[in-house]
Amino acid sequence: MMTDAQVHKVRFEPVGIEMEVEEGETVLDAAFRQGISLMHGCKEGQCGSCKSKLIDGDIELLKYSTFALPDYESETSHVLLCRTHAFSDVSFELLNYDEDLLSRSIAVKSFAGQVAKISELTSDIRLLEIEIEKPLKFWAGQYVDLTLGDGAITRAFSMANAPSESKNLRFIIKKYPNGAFSSQLDGKLGVGDALIAKGPYGTCFRREERPGPMLLIGGGSGMSPLWSILADHIASEEQRPVRFFYGARTRADLFYLDELAAIATKLKDFKFIPALSHAEADGAWAGETGFVHEVVLRHLREEKLTGAIDAYACGPTPMIDAVLPVLQMNGVEPDHIYFDKFTPAVR
């Protein structure tokens, strides 16, 4: 048991939220544990999403990337909450916060589970299905940390299923040649193997009851959270225009095309727009070519969508970095852009 001396108070301004942090736990982990959902991304000091300013108190920062927190910011009392340990009562100014996120916080918990099925979607994308022992409450677009049986390998993966399927979770995962987790998906990991899901995490979840157009923009395994958001949107029966852009190299890298065609017949104003960056390998491809951000730009300029647009972008960091300015320069308000950068695992 921790003694009282090792527990400190944390206060967040300007929202006035207070909580406790134990010595040895990061401020961000303490917030997750107590169901306070602060802005976050990688949770590993790589992305800068949880950057805040220390107002007062005694803290220490674990190792982090200077891309996420440059020296000139650390010298002006800026910190990354995912890397911050507290050694006294502390207070921080949140630089980024989202009232909707804070109001819909879900406490992070661990769920024991097992592999139910692994199937092949493309040459390098797999669908992992797991069953967990008790229901996980999450918002469409969020993710969990999956830890394999022996506890040695943990990776973050976004759910591809709607939140209504709370005990059977699905994940669309891209395989990397030396990926510690993804390389297990072809034979090493089998049905019935134990794993632990810990979550939910993530700020890129579906915002409800918005009448304006919804843009879904993904590449690779970025399909996973977008598939969850789309399924949740369909279940809600909300009526809004939906444009789903998906970037791939060649036609062989596309999947769920039949399912997307069926969705197009069900939703009143839905378009799936795949973009192939290496379409020349396909010869007869008549669809969009180029990188997905270029295709999004063309469509936003040609199809003048009316109403406040919500955009959800999920995929590799270079894709997100290219898409964000395209959205902002074409009338999507920054606070209506939700994104999830799939950063490579920290070795």
C-alpha positions as CSV (number, residue, x, y, z in Angstrom):
1,M,0.0,0.0,0.0
2,M,1.1,3.5,-0.8
3,T,1.4,5.8,2.3
4,D,-0.3,9.2,2.3
5,A,3.1,10.9,2.0
6,Q,3.6,9.5,-1.4
7,V,0.3,10.8,-2.8
8,H,0.1,14.4,-4.1
9,K,-2.7,16.7,-5.2
10,V,-2.8,17.9,-8.8
11,R,-4.8,20.9,-10.0
12,F,-5.5,21.7,-13.7
13,E,-6.2,25.3,-14.8
14,P,-8.2,26.8,-16.4
15,V,-10.7,24.0,-15.9
16,G,-10.4,23.8,-12.1
17,I,-10.2,19.9,-12.1
18,E,-8.3,18.3,-9.1
19,M,-7.1,14.8,-8.7
20,E,-4.3,12.8,-7.0
21,V,-1.1,11.4,-8.3
22,E,1.1,8.7,-6.7
23,E,4.9,9.0,-6.7
24,G,6.1,6.6,-9.4
25,E,3.1,7.2,-11.7
26,T,3.0,9.8,-14.5
27,V,0.4,12.6,-14.2
28,L,-1.3,11.4,-17.4
29,D,-1.6,7.8,-16.1
30,A,-3.0,9.2,-12.8
31,A,-5.6,11.1,-14.9
32,F,-6.5,8.0,-16.9
33,R,-6.9,5.9,-13.7
34,Q,-9.3,8.5,-12.2
35,G,-11.3,8.9,-15.4
36,I,-10.1,12.4,-16.3
37,S,-9.5,12.4,-20.1
38,L,-6.8,15.0,-20.9
39,M,-5.6,15.6,-24.4
40,H,-3.1,12.9,-25.3
41,G,-1.6,11.0,-28.2
42,C,1.3,8.5,-28.0
43,K,1.6,8.5,-24.2
44,E,5.4,8.0,-24.7
45,G,6.8,11.6,-25.0
46,Q,6.9,11.5,-28.8
47,C,4.0,13.6,-30.0
48,G,3.4,16.7,-27.8
49,S,-0.4,16.3,-27.5
50,C,-0.3,16.4,-23.7
51,K,2.0,19.5,-23.5
52,S,1.1,21.7,-20.5
53,K,2.7,24.4,-18.4
54,L,3.9,23.9,-14.8
55,I,2.4,26.6,-12.6
56,D,3.8,25.4,-9.4
57,G,5.3,22.3,-7.6
58,D,8.2,19.9,-7.7
59,I,8.3,17.6,-10.7
60,E,10.7,15.5,-12.8
61,L,10.5,14.6,-16.4
62,L,11.2,11.1,-17.8
63,K,13.1,10.8,-21.1
64,Y,11.2,12.4,-24.0
65,S,11.7,13.5,-27.6
66,T,12.8,17.1,-28.2
67,F,10.5,17.1,-31.2
68,A,7.6,16.9,-28.8
69,L,9.1,19.3,-26.2
70,P,11.9,21.5,-27.6
71,D,14.5,22.9,-25.2
72,Y,13.2,26.5,-25.4
73,E,9.8,25.2,-24.1
74,S,11.2,23.0,-21.3
75,E,13.2,26.1,-20.2
76,T,9.9,28.0,-19.9
77,S,8.2,25.5,-17.6
78,H,6.5,23.5,-20.3
79,V,6.1,19.8,-19.6
80,L,4.7,16.6,-21.2
81,L,2.1,15.2,-18.7
82,C,2.9,11.6,-20.0
83,R,6.5,12.0,-18.8
84,T,5.9,14.0,-15.6
85,H,6.4,12.6,-12.1
86,A,5.3,14.8,-9.2
87,F,7.2,15.0,-5.9
88,S,4.8,17.6,-4.2
89,D,1.4,19.1,-4.7
90,V,1.4,20.5,-8.3
91,S,-0.7,22.7,-10.6
92,F,-0.6,22.8,-14.4
93,E,-2.1,25.0,-17.0
94,L,-3.6,22.9,-19.8
95,L,-2.6,24.4,-23.1
96,N,-5.1,22.1,-25.1
97,Y,-8.3,20.8,-23.6
98,D,-11.6,19.8,-24.9
99,E,-14.8,20.2,-22.8
100,D,-16.5,17.4,-24.8
101,L,-13.6,15.1,-24.0
102,L,-13.5,15.9,-20.3
103,S,-17.3,15.5,-20.1
104,R,-17.1,12.0,-21.7
105,S,-14.2,10.6,-19.8
106,I,-14.1,6.9,-19.1
107,A,-11.7,5.5,-16.5
108,V,-8.9,3.3,-18.0
109,K,-9.0,-0.3,-16.8
110,S,-7.4,-3.6,-17.8
111,F,-9.5,-6.4,-19.4
112,A,-8.3,-10.0,-19.6
113,G,-9.1,-11.6,-23.0
114,Q,-8.1,-14.1,-25.6
115,V,-7.7,-14.3,-29.4
116,A,-10.9,-15.3,-31.1
117,K,-9.8,-15.1,-34.8
118,I,-7.1,-13.7,-37.1
119,S,-7.8,-13.2,-40.8
120,E,-6.1,-11.7,-43.8
121,L,-7.5,-8.5,-45.4
122,T,-4.6,-7.7,-47.7
123,S,-1.0,-9.0,-48.1
124,D,0.1,-6.9,-45.1
125,I,-3.1,-6.1,-43.2
126,R,-4.7,-8.4,-40.7
127,L,-8.0,-8.4,-38.8
128,L,-7.5,-9.5,-35.1
129,E,-10.6,-10.4,-33.2
130,I,-10.5,-10.8,-29.4
131,E,-13.0,-11.7,-26.7
132,I,-12.6,-9.9,-23.3
133,E,-14.1,-11.2,-20.0
134,K,-16.1,-8.1,-19.2
135,P,-17.5,-5.3,-21.4
136,L,-15.3,-2.3,-22.3
137,K,-17.0,1.0,-22.5
138,F,-15.4,3.2,-25.2
139,W,-16.3,5.9,-27.8
140,A,-16.0,5.1,-31.5
141,G,-12.4,5.9,-32.6
142,Q,-10.7,5.1,-29.3
143,Y,-7.9,2.6,-28.8
144,V,-6.5,0.1,-26.2
145,D,-3.0,-1.1,-25.3
146,L,-2.9,-4.8,-26.1
147,T,-0.3,-6.9,-24.1
148,L,0.5,-10.4,-25.2
149,G,0.4,-13.3,-22.7
150,D,3.9,-13.1,-21.3
151,G,3.7,-9.3,-20.8
152,A,6.8,-8.6,-22.9
153,I,5.0,-6.9,-25.9
154,T,2.5,-4.1,-25.6
155,R,1.2,-2.1,-28.6
156,A,-1.7,0.4,-29.1
157,F,-4.5,-0.5,-31.5
158,S,-7.7,1.2,-32.3
159,M,-11.0,-0.7,-32.2
160,A,-12.6,-1.3,-35.6
161,N,-16.0,-2.4,-34.1
162,A,-18.8,-0.1,-32.9
163,P,-18.9,0.5,-29.1
164,S,-22.1,-1.5,-28.9
165,E,-19.9,-4.7,-29.3
166,S,-18.3,-4.2,-26.0
167,K,-16.9,-7.7,-25.3
168,N,-15.9,-8.7,-28.9
169,L,-13.2,-6.3,-30.1
170,R,-11.8,-6.2,-33.6
171,F,-8.6,-4.5,-34.8
172,I,-7.3,-3.8,-38.3
173,I,-3.6,-4.1,-38.0
174,K,-0.8,-3.4,-40.5
175,K,2.1,-5.9,-40.5
176,Y,5.6,-4.5,-40.4
177,P,8.5,-6.8,-41.2
178,N,10.2,-6.4,-37.8
179,G,7.0,-5.4,-35.9
180,A,7.3,-7.0,-32.4
181,F,3.5,-7.4,-32.2
182,S,2.3,-7.4,-35.8
183,S,4.8,-10.1,-36.8
184,Q,3.0,-12.5,-34.4
185,L,-0.2,-12.3,-36.5
186,D,1.0,-14.9,-39.0
187,G,1.2,-18.1,-37.1
188,K,2.8,-17.3,-33.8
189,L,-0.4,-15.9,-32.2
190,G,-3.3,-18.5,-32.1
191,V,-6.9,-18.7,-31.2
192,G,-7.3,-19.0,-27.4
193,D,-4.0,-17.2,-26.7
194,A,-4.3,-14.9,-23.7
195,L,-3.8,-11.1,-23.9
196,I,-4.8,-8.0,-21.9
197,A,-6.5,-5.0,-23.3
198,K,-6.0,-1.8,-21.3
199,G,-8.0,1.3,-22.1
200,P,-9.8,3.2,-23.5
201,Y,-7.5,5.9,-24.7
202,G,-7.6,8.4,-27.5
203,T,-9.2,11.8,-28.3
204,C,-10.2,11.1,-31.9
205,F,-13.7,9.7,-31.3
206,R,-17.0,10.4,-33.0
207,R,-18.7,13.6,-31.8
208,E,-22.4,13.1,-31.8
209,E,-25.4,15.1,-33.0
210,R,-23.5,17.3,-35.5
211,P,-25.5,18.1,-38.6
212,G,-22.6,19.2,-40.9
213,P,-20.6,17.0,-43.2
214,M,-18.2,14.3,-41.8
215,L,-14.9,13.6,-43.4
216,L,-13.1,10.3,-42.6
217,I,-9.5,10.2,-43.9
218,G,-7.3,7.2,-43.4
219,G,-4.3,5.2,-44.7
220,G,-3.1,1.7,-43.8
221,S,-4.5,0.6,-40.4
222,G,-6.0,4.0,-40.0
223,M,-9.1,2.2,-41.4
224,S,-9.6,0.6,-38.0
225,P,-10.9,3.6,-35.9
226,L,-12.6,5.1,-38.9
227,W,-14.5,1.8,-39.4
228,S,-15.7,2.1,-35.8
229,I,-16.7,5.7,-36.2
230,L,-18.6,4.8,-39.4
231,A,-20.4,1.8,-37.8
232,D,-21.3,4.0,-34.8
233,H,-22.6,6.8,-37.1
234,I,-24.8,4.3,-39.0
235,A,-26.2,2.9,-35.7
236,S,-27.0,6.4,-34.5
237,E,-29.3,7.0,-37.6
238,E,-28.0,10.6,-37.7
239,Q,-28.3,12.1,-41.2
240,R,-25.2,13.9,-42.4
241,P,-23.1,13.9,-45.5
242,V,-20.1,11.5,-45.1
243,R,-17.0,11.4,-47.3
244,F,-14.6,8.6,-46.6
245,F,-11.1,9.0,-48.1
246,Y,-8.6,6.1,-47.9
247,G,-5.1,6.2,-49.2
248,A,-3.4,3.0,-50.4
249,R,-0.5,2.1,-52.8
250,T,-2.3,-0.2,-55.3
251,R,-5.7,-1.8,-55.7
252,A,-4.4,-4.9,-54.0
253,D,-4.1,-2.8,-50.8
254,L,-7.8,-2.0,-50.7
255,F,-10.3,-4.0,-48.7
256,Y,-13.9,-3.9,-47.4
257,L,-15.0,-2.7,-50.9
258,D,-18.2,-4.8,-50.9
259,E,-19.1,-3.6,-47.4
260,L,-18.5,0.0,-48.4
261,A,-20.7,-0.4,-51.5
262,A,-23.4,-1.8,-49.3
263,I,-23.1,1.2,-46.9
264,A,-23.4,3.6,-49.9
265,T,-26.8,2.1,-50.6
266,K,-27.9,2.5,-47.0
267,L,-26.7,6.0,-46.2
268,K,-28.4,8.9,-48.0
269,D,-25.2,11.0,-48.7
270,F,-22.1,8.8,-48.5
271,K,-19.1,8.5,-50.8
272,F,-16.1,6.2,-50.4
273,I,-13.1,7.7,-52.3
274,P,-10.0,5.5,-52.4
275,A,-6.8,7.2,-53.6
276,L,-3.9,5.1,-55.0
277,S,-0.4,6.5,-54.8
278,H,1.1,3.8,-57.1
279,A,-1.9,3.4,-59.5
280,E,0.4,2.9,-62.5
281,A,0.9,-0.7,-61.3
282,D,-2.8,-1.3,-61.8
283,G,-3.2,-0.1,-65.4
284,A,-7.0,-0.1,-65.6
285,W,-7.6,1.9,-62.4
286,A,-10.1,4.6,-63.1
287,G,-10.4,6.1,-59.6
288,E,-8.4,8.8,-57.8
289,T,-4.6,8.8,-58.0
290,G,-2.0,10.5,-55.8
291,F,-1.6,10.8,-52.1
292,V,-4.7,11.0,-50.0
293,H,-4.1,14.6,-48.9
294,E,-4.0,15.7,-52.6
295,V,-7.3,13.9,-53.3
296,V,-8.9,15.5,-50.2
297,L,-7.8,18.9,-51.4
298,R,-9.3,18.3,-54.9
299,H,-12.6,17.2,-53.5
300,L,-12.9,20.0,-51.0
301,R,-12.3,22.5,-53.8
302,E,-14.6,20.8,-56.3
303,E,-17.5,19.8,-54.0
304,K,-18.4,22.8,-52.0
305,L,-19.7,21.1,-48.8
306,T,-21.9,23.4,-46.7
307,G,-22.2,23.4,-42.9
308,A,-19.6,23.0,-40.2
309,I,-17.3,20.0,-41.2
310,D,-16.0,17.5,-38.7
311,A,-12.9,15.8,-40.0
312,Y,-11.4,12.6,-38.5
313,A,-7.9,11.7,-39.8
314,C,-6.1,8.5,-38.7
315,G,-2.9,7.0,-40.1
316,P,0.8,7.3,-40.3
317,T,2.4,10.6,-39.1
318,P,3.4,11.8,-42.6
319,M,-0.2,11.4,-43.9
320,I,-1.6,13.3,-40.9
321,D,1.0,16.1,-41.2
322,A,0.1,16.5,-44.9
323,V,-3.7,16.4,-44.3
324,L,-4.0,18.9,-41.4
325,P,-3.0,22.0,-43.4
326,V,-5.2,21.0,-46.3
327,L,-8.2,20.8,-44.0
328,Q,-7.4,24.1,-42.2
329,M,-6.9,26.0,-45.5
330,N,-10.2,24.8,-46.8
331,G,-12.5,25.9,-44.1
332,V,-12.4,23.1,-41.5
333,E,-12.2,24.8,-38.1
334,P,-9.1,23.5,-36.1
335,D,-11.4,22.5,-33.1
336,H,-13.4,20.3,-35.5
337,I,-10.3,18.3,-36.7
338,Y,-9.7,15.1,-34.8
339,F,-6.7,13.0,-35.6
340,D,-4.8,10.0,-34.5
341,K,-1.1,9.7,-35.5
342,F,0.0,6.2,-35.7
343,T,3.6,6.6,-34.4
344,P,6.0,3.8,-34.7
345,A,6.7,1.8,-31.6
346,V,9.4,3.2,-29.4
347,R,12.3,0.7,-29.1
